[in-house]
Amino acid sequence: MSKKINLILKQVLEKVEPHKDELKVIEESLKDFLEKVKKRIKVLKINAEVFVGGSFAKNTVIEKDYYDVDIFLRFNKKYKDDEISKLTKNILKNVKEVSVIHGSRDYFRVGINSHFFIEVIPVIKISKSSEARNITDLSYSHVRYINKKMKSKKDLQEIKIAKAFCHANNCYGAESYIQGFSGYGLELLVYYYGSFLKFIRAVSTRGKISKKIVIDIEKHYRNKSVVLMDLNSSKLQSPIVLIDPTHKQRNALAALSEETFEKFKKECRKFLKTPSIKAFEIKKTDLEKIKKHAEKKNFEFILIEAKTNKQEGDVAGSKLIKFYRHLNYEIEKFFEIKNNGFNYNKKKSARYFFAVKKKKEILLQGPNIQDKKNILAFKKKHKNYFIKKNRIYAKEKIRFGIKEFIESWKKKNKKRIKEMYILDLKVLKEIS
């Protein structure tokens, strides 16, 4: 079995290695861009330096449909937080295809071509982690730490394999609509466990009721109990608490959700049991297949598109998935959800699909029997009622389908939909 796995991992590395021609174009574009930025900083007499971060700085880039390079502008500590984004905007004044990404600190996206863009992120230059005013201020330390610990070609290959596996199984990214493993978090995990295989073997054996995994690589704390006592409760919600080696008060996997982790463990177990190159291939949702299967089982199938007015990326994605979860909750009141899915296009819209089975009847809770006025109104509306523990209830049969329910729910909840930043919600007639 191990021989088969090693052969698969070798094939994975060949597939995920970016093409030399692609890298050459990126490197040349990046060099040109950096020269312009440095020249502009000098002309404006701004006290700042430039460094390349992320996967490109750590040599852990894997082949993707598009590439993004993180460029950090490290400003002197004399500048205030609200200044550095404005200064960055001024530095990029003459650069084309620039868009602002709003966040705790505004940063900028520069489009180079359809497959490559640069993100320019303003940070404060710090000498120790306690001086960080924003999480991005630690980025330089993260690059230095990984480059120091993961030097060999084999180390870097293990990271690439882990990234490819998570990317293929939609577990890669700390964005709120993914709630998965950040690149830095994955790099630390591979370093801690020693390899991709050791990592997935260790975590896949953990059951749902297992205690929280606590990892403190640099031994900042005396033991696990001290970690759980000392760290802020908001940083202890994730199934893995990974103490950032460069900043002891930070959990590098705080964004990882229990749901994503369970999905990840399931895919790990599947791969270890029956190794296949398919575990590293992005799985596209075959809606036609899902629809046909639903019809075969006499389930209703519906495809919905939701649009938001929020900024594309993490902000729009978080609003769209929050609405999707809310819609799940509403549908479950009247239907059994047999299959469902969320697909975000990284812009301002997402598609949801549901395969459902109508419930035979539902139980409606009415007012307390002391509330005479509302009791009469409830009895008039619901004929099949009964009283239990001083409260009136009614059983009602479901006489509508999923499409009718969505259209009716949409009309009744216009205000709520607007409050959740959803501009448009429509049932799609065809799969495209």
C-alpha positions as CSV (number, residue, x, y, z in Angstrom):
1,M,0.0,0.0,0.0
2,S,2.8,2.5,0.9
3,K,4.4,1.9,-2.4
4,K,1.2,2.7,-4.2
5,I,0.7,5.9,-2.1
6,N,4.3,7.0,-2.8
7,L,3.8,6.6,-6.5
8,I,0.6,8.6,-6.4
9,L,2.3,11.4,-4.4
10,K,5.0,11.5,-7.0
11,Q,2.4,11.9,-9.7
12,V,0.7,14.7,-7.7
13,L,4.0,16.6,-7.5
14,E,4.4,16.4,-11.3
15,K,0.8,17.7,-11.8
16,V,0.9,20.5,-9.2
17,E,4.3,22.0,-10.2
18,P,3.6,25.2,-12.0
19,H,4.8,25.3,-15.6
20,K,8.2,27.0,-16.1
21,D,6.9,29.3,-18.8
22,E,4.1,30.5,-16.4
23,L,6.5,31.1,-13.6
24,K,8.9,33.0,-15.9
25,V,6.1,35.4,-17.0
26,I,5.1,35.9,-13.3
27,E,8.7,36.5,-12.2
28,E,9.3,39.1,-15.0
29,S,6.0,40.9,-14.3
30,L,6.7,40.9,-10.6
31,K,10.3,42.2,-11.0
32,D,9.0,45.1,-13.2
33,F,6.2,45.9,-10.7
34,L,8.6,45.9,-7.7
35,E,11.0,48.3,-9.4
36,K,8.1,50.7,-10.1
37,V,6.9,50.5,-6.5
38,K,10.4,51.0,-5.0
39,K,11.0,54.0,-7.3
40,R,7.7,55.5,-6.3
41,I,8.4,55.1,-2.6
42,K,11.7,56.9,-3.1
43,V,10.2,59.7,-5.1
44,L,7.5,60.3,-2.4
45,K,10.1,60.0,0.4
46,I,8.1,57.5,2.3
47,N,9.8,55.4,5.0
48,A,8.8,51.9,3.8
49,E,10.4,48.8,2.4
50,V,9.0,46.1,0.1
51,F,9.0,42.3,0.5
52,V,7.3,39.4,-1.3
53,G,5.2,37.1,1.0
54,G,3.0,34.1,0.7
55,S,3.7,30.9,-1.3
56,F,6.0,32.7,-3.8
57,A,8.4,33.7,-1.0
58,K,8.3,30.2,0.5
59,N,8.6,28.3,-2.8
60,T,5.4,26.4,-2.1
61,V,3.4,27.6,-5.1
62,I,1.1,25.0,-6.7
63,E,-0.5,25.1,-10.2
64,K,-3.8,26.9,-10.2
65,D,-6.2,28.5,-12.7
66,Y,-4.9,31.9,-11.5
67,Y,-2.0,33.1,-9.4
68,D,-1.8,35.7,-6.8
69,V,1.3,37.2,-5.2
70,D,1.3,39.0,-1.9
71,I,3.5,42.1,-1.8
72,F,3.9,43.7,1.6
73,L,4.8,47.4,2.1
74,R,6.5,47.6,5.5
75,F,6.0,51.1,6.9
76,N,8.0,52.7,9.7
77,K,6.3,52.6,13.1
78,K,6.0,56.4,13.0
79,Y,3.0,56.1,10.7
80,K,-0.5,55.7,12.0
81,D,-2.7,52.8,11.0
82,D,-5.1,55.0,9.0
83,E,-2.2,56.5,7.2
84,I,-0.6,53.5,5.6
85,S,-3.5,52.5,3.4
86,K,-3.7,56.0,2.1
87,L,0.1,56.1,1.4
88,T,-0.2,52.7,-0.4
89,K,-2.9,54.1,-2.6
90,N,-0.7,57.1,-3.4
91,I,2.2,54.8,-4.2
92,L,0.0,52.9,-6.7
93,K,-1.5,56.1,-8.2
94,N,-0.1,55.5,-11.7
95,V,-0.7,51.8,-11.7
96,K,-3.5,50.5,-13.9
97,E,-6.1,47.9,-12.9
98,V,-6.1,48.7,-9.2
99,S,-9.0,47.9,-6.9
100,V,-9.4,48.5,-3.2
101,I,-10.2,45.6,-0.9
102,H,-11.8,46.9,2.3
103,G,-11.0,45.2,5.6
104,S,-9.5,45.9,9.0
105,R,-6.9,47.7,6.9
106,D,-7.6,48.4,3.3
107,Y,-5.3,46.7,0.8
108,F,-5.1,46.7,-3.0
109,R,-5.4,44.2,-5.9
110,V,-3.5,44.9,-9.1
111,G,-4.6,42.9,-12.2
112,I,-1.6,42.0,-14.3
113,N,-3.5,39.6,-16.7
114,S,-6.4,37.2,-16.6
115,H,-4.4,34.5,-14.8
116,F,-2.2,36.7,-12.5
117,F,-2.8,39.5,-10.0
118,I,-0.8,41.1,-7.2
119,E,-2.2,42.0,-3.8
120,V,-0.4,45.0,-2.2
121,I,-0.8,44.9,1.6
122,P,0.4,47.7,3.9
123,V,1.9,46.6,7.2
124,I,3.8,48.1,10.1
125,K,7.5,47.1,10.4
126,I,7.9,45.5,13.8
127,S,10.8,44.1,15.6
128,K,8.8,41.8,18.0
129,S,5.4,40.2,17.7
130,S,3.9,42.1,20.6
131,E,4.2,45.3,18.5
132,A,1.8,44.0,15.9
133,R,-1.2,46.3,15.4
134,N,-2.8,44.0,12.9
135,I,-2.4,40.3,12.0
136,T,-0.8,41.2,8.7
137,D,2.1,42.8,10.6
138,L,3.2,39.3,11.4
139,S,3.5,38.2,7.7
140,Y,7.2,39.0,7.5
141,S,7.9,36.8,10.6
142,H,5.8,34.0,9.1
143,V,7.9,33.9,5.9
144,R,11.1,34.0,7.8
145,Y,10.0,31.1,10.1
146,I,8.9,28.8,7.3
147,N,12.0,29.5,5.2
148,K,14.2,28.7,8.2
149,K,12.4,25.5,9.2
150,M,11.5,24.1,5.7
151,K,14.7,24.4,3.7
152,S,15.0,21.1,1.8
153,K,13.3,20.3,-1.5
154,K,11.6,17.3,0.2
155,D,10.1,19.7,2.8
156,L,8.7,22.0,0.2
157,Q,7.3,19.1,-1.8
158,E,5.4,17.8,1.3
159,I,3.8,21.3,1.7
160,K,2.8,21.4,-2.0
161,I,1.1,18.0,-1.6
162,A,-0.8,19.1,1.4
163,K,-1.9,22.3,-0.3
164,A,-3.0,20.3,-3.4
165,F,-5.0,17.9,-1.3
166,C,-6.8,20.6,0.7
167,H,-7.4,22.7,-2.5
168,A,-9.0,19.8,-4.3
169,N,-11.3,19.0,-1.3
170,N,-12.3,22.6,-0.7
171,C,-10.6,22.8,2.6
172,Y,-7.9,25.4,1.7
173,G,-8.4,29.0,2.7
174,A,-9.2,30.8,5.9
175,E,-12.0,32.8,4.2
176,S,-15.2,32.7,6.1
177,Y,-17.1,31.0,3.3
178,I,-14.5,28.1,3.4
179,Q,-13.3,28.1,7.0
180,G,-10.4,25.9,6.1
181,F,-6.7,25.6,6.5
182,S,-4.7,28.8,5.8
183,G,-1.5,28.3,3.8
184,Y,0.7,29.2,6.8
185,G,-1.3,26.9,9.0
186,L,-0.8,24.0,6.6
187,E,2.9,24.7,6.4
188,L,3.2,24.6,10.2
189,L,1.2,21.3,10.4
190,V,3.4,19.6,7.8
191,Y,6.5,20.8,9.6
192,Y,5.2,19.6,13.0
193,Y,4.1,16.1,11.8
194,G,7.1,15.7,9.5
195,S,5.2,15.0,6.2
196,F,1.9,15.1,4.5
197,L,1.2,11.4,5.2
198,K,2.1,11.6,8.9
199,F,-0.2,14.7,9.2
200,I,-3.3,13.1,7.6
201,R,-2.7,9.8,9.5
202,A,-2.5,11.6,12.8
203,V,-5.6,13.8,12.3
204,S,-7.9,11.3,10.5
205,T,-7.9,8.9,13.5
206,R,-9.5,11.6,15.7
207,G,-13.2,10.9,16.2
208,K,-15.9,13.5,16.6
209,I,-15.8,13.2,20.4
210,S,-12.0,13.4,20.6
211,K,-10.5,16.2,22.7
212,K,-9.3,19.3,20.9
213,I,-5.9,19.0,19.2
214,V,-3.4,21.5,20.7
215,I,-0.1,22.1,19.0
216,D,2.6,24.4,20.4
217,I,5.7,23.9,18.2
218,E,8.0,26.3,20.0
219,K,6.8,25.3,23.5
220,H,5.5,28.8,24.4
221,Y,3.3,27.2,27.1
222,R,4.1,24.7,29.8
223,N,1.4,22.3,28.7
224,K,-2.0,21.9,26.9
225,S,-4.0,23.0,30.0
226,V,-2.1,26.3,30.2
227,V,-2.8,27.0,26.5
228,L,-6.5,26.5,27.0
229,M,-6.5,28.7,30.1
230,D,-4.3,31.5,28.7
231,L,-5.7,31.9,25.2
232,N,-8.7,34.1,24.5
233,S,-11.9,32.0,24.2
234,S,-12.6,33.4,20.7
235,K,-9.3,31.7,19.6
236,L,-10.2,28.3,21.0
237,Q,-13.3,27.6,18.9
238,S,-11.4,25.6,16.1
239,P,-10.9,21.8,16.4
240,I,-7.1,22.4,16.2
241,V,-5.4,25.0,18.3
242,L,-2.1,25.7,16.6
243,I,0.0,28.3,18.5
244,D,1.7,30.6,16.1
245,P,5.4,30.1,16.7
246,T,6.0,33.8,16.0
247,H,3.2,35.0,18.3
248,K,2.1,33.0,21.4
249,Q,-1.3,34.7,21.7
250,R,-2.4,33.7,18.2
251,N,-4.1,30.4,17.0
252,A,-2.9,30.0,13.4
253,L,-6.0,27.8,12.7
254,A,-8.6,29.9,14.4
255,A,-10.6,30.1,11.1
256,L,-10.9,26.3,10.8
257,S,-14.5,25.1,11.4
258,E,-15.6,21.8,12.8
259,E,-17.6,21.2,9.7
260,T,-14.6,21.7,7.3
261,F,-12.4,19.6,9.6
262,E,-14.8,16.7,9.6
263,K,-15.0,16.9,5.8
264,F,-11.2,17.0,5.6
265,K,-10.8,13.9,7.9
266,K,-13.4,12.0,5.9
267,E,-11.3,12.6,2.7
268,C,-8.1,11.7,4.5
269,R,-9.6,8.3,5.6
270,K,-10.9,7.7,2.1
271,F,-7.5,8.3,0.6
272,L,-5.6,6.2,3.1
273,K,-8.0,3.3,2.6
274,T,-8.2,3.4,-1.2
275,P,-5.3,5.7,-2.5
276,S,-6.1,7.4,-5.8
277,I,-4.8,10.4,-7.7
278,K,-8.5,11.6,-7.8
279,A,-8.2,12.7,-4.2
280,F,-6.0,15.5,-5.5
281,E,-8.3,16.5,-8.3
282,I,-10.9,19.3,-7.9
283,K,-14.4,17.7,-7.9
284,K,-16.9,19.7,-9.9
285,T,-20.5,19.4,-8.8
286,D,-22.4,17.4,-11.5
287,L,-25.8,19.1,-11.1
288,E,-27.4,17.0,-13.9
289,K,-26.4,13.8,-12.2
290,I,-27.7,15.1,-8.8
291,K,-31.0,16.1,-10.4
292,K,-31.5,12.8,-12.1
293,H,-30.7,10.9,-8.9
294,A,-33.2,13.1,-7.0
295,E,-35.9,12.4,-9.6
296,K,-35.2,8.7,-9.5
297,K,-35.7,8.8,-5.7
298,N,-38.9,10.9,-6.1
299,F,-37.2,13.9,-4.5
300,E,-37.8,17.5,-5.6
301,F,-34.7,19.3,-7.0
302,I,-34.2,23.1,-7.0
303,L,-31.4,25.3,-8.2
304,I,-31.3,28.8,-6.7
305,E,-29.1,31.8,-7.4
306,A,-28.5,34.5,-4.8
307,K,-26.8,37.9,-5.5
308,T,-25.3,40.3,-2.9
309,N,-24.3,43.9,-3.1
310,K,-21.2,43.3,-0.9
311,Q,-17.6,43.5,-2.0
312,E,-16.5,40.4,-3.9
313,G,-14.3,37.9,-2.1
314,D,-14.4,37.1,1.6
315,V,-17.1,39.7,2.4
316,A,-19.5,38.7,-0.4
317,G,-18.8,35.0,0.2
318,S,-19.5,35.2,3.9
319,K,-22.9,36.9,3.3
320,L,-23.9,34.4,0.7
321,I,-23.0,31.3,2.8
322,K,-24.7,32.8,5.8
323,F,-27.9,33.3,3.8
324,Y,-27.5,29.7,2.4
325,R,-27.4,28.4,6.0
326,H,-30.4,30.4,6.9
327,L,-32.3,29.1,3.9
328,N,-31.4,25.6,4.9
329,Y,-33.0,26.2,8.3
330,E,-36.2,27.6,6.7
331,I,-36.5,24.7,4.2
332,E,-36.0,22.1,7.0
333,K,-39.2,23.2,8.7
334,F,-41.2,21.7,5.9
335,F,-38.9,19.4,4.0
336,E,-36.3,16.7,4.6
337,I,-33.1,17.8,2.9
338,K,-31.6,14.8,1.2
339,N,-28.8,16.7,-0.6
340,N,-27.7,20.3,-0.9
341,G,-24.7,22.4,-1.9
342,F,-23.2,25.8,-2.1
343,N,-21.1,27.2,-4.9
344,Y,-19.6,30.6,-4.7
345,N,-18.2,32.2,-7.9
346,K,-15.7,34.4,-6.0
347,K,-17.6,37.5,-7.2
348,K,-21.1,38.7,-6.0
349,S,-23.3,35.7,-6.5
350,A,-23.6,32.1,-5.5
351,R,-25.7,29.1,-6.4
352,Y,-27.5,26.7,-4.0
353,F,-29.0,23.4,-4.9
354,F,-31.4,21.3,-2.8
355,A,-32.9,17.8,-3.2
356,V,-35.8,17.5,-0.8
357,K,-38.6,15.3,0.3
358,K,-41.8,16.8,1.5
359,K,-42.7,16.1,5.2
360,K,-46.0,14.4,5.6
361,E,-47.1,16.8,8.3
362,I,-45.6,19.4,10.7
363,L,-46.4,20.4,14.3
364,L,-47.3,24.0,14.8
365,Q,-47.1,25.5,18.3
366,G,-49.8,28.0,19.3
367,P,-50.4,30.3,22.3
368,N,-50.8,29.4,25.9
369,I,-54.4,28.4,26.8
370,Q,-54.7,31.5,29.0
371,D,-54.4,33.7,25.9
372,K,-58.2,33.5,25.0
373,K,-58.1,35.9,22.1
374,N,-55.2,34.2,20.2
375,I,-56.5,30.8,21.1
376,L,-59.7,31.5,19.1
377,A,-57.7,32.9,16.2
378,F,-55.5,29.7,16.2
379,K,-58.5,27.4,16.3
380,K,-60.1,29.2,13.3
381,K,-56.9,28.9,11.3
382,H,-56.1,25.3,12.3
383,K,-58.8,22.6,12.5
384,N,-56.7,19.7,13.6
385,Y,-55.6,21.1,17.0
386,F,-54.9,19.7,20.4
387,I,-53.9,20.9,23.9
388,K,-50.8,19.7,25.7
389,K,-49.2,21.1,28.9
390,N,-51.3,24.3,28.8
391,R,-50.5,25.1,25.2
392,I,-52.4,24.6,22.0
393,Y,-50.8,22.7,19.0
394,A,-51.9,21.8,15.5
395,K,-50.8,19.2,13.0
396,E,-50.8,20.3,9.4
397,K,-50.2,18.5,6.1
398,I,-47.7,20.0,3.6
399,R,-49.6,20.8,0.4
400,F,-46.9,22.7,-1.4
401,G,-43.7,21.8,-3.3
402,I,-40.2,23.3,-2.8
403,K,-40.5,25.8,-5.7
404,E,-43.8,27.1,-4.4
405,F,-42.3,27.4,-0.9
406,I,-39.3,29.4,-2.0
407,E,-41.4,31.9,-4.0
408,S,-43.9,32.3,-1.1
409,W,-41.1,32.6,1.5
410,K,-39.3,35.2,-0.7
411,K,-42.4,37.4,-0.8
412,K,-43.0,37.1,3.0
413,N,-39.4,37.8,3.9
414,K,-38.4,40.7,1.7
415,K,-37.2,42.8,4.6
416,R,-35.2,39.9,6.1
417,I,-33.6,39.1,2.8
418,K,-32.6,42.8,2.4
419,E,-31.2,42.8,6.0
420,M,-28.9,39.9,5.0
421,Y,-27.5,41.9,2.1
422,I,-29.1,39.7,-0.6
423,L,-30.1,41.8,-3.6
424,D,-31.8,39.1,-5.7
425,L,-32.9,35.6,-5.1
426,K,-34.3,33.5,-8.0
427,V,-35.1,29.9,-8.9
428,L,-33.2,28.9,-12.0
429,K,-35.3,26.9,-14.5
430,E,-32.3,25.3,-16.2
431,I,-28.9,24.0,-15.2
432,S,-26.1,25.9,-17.0
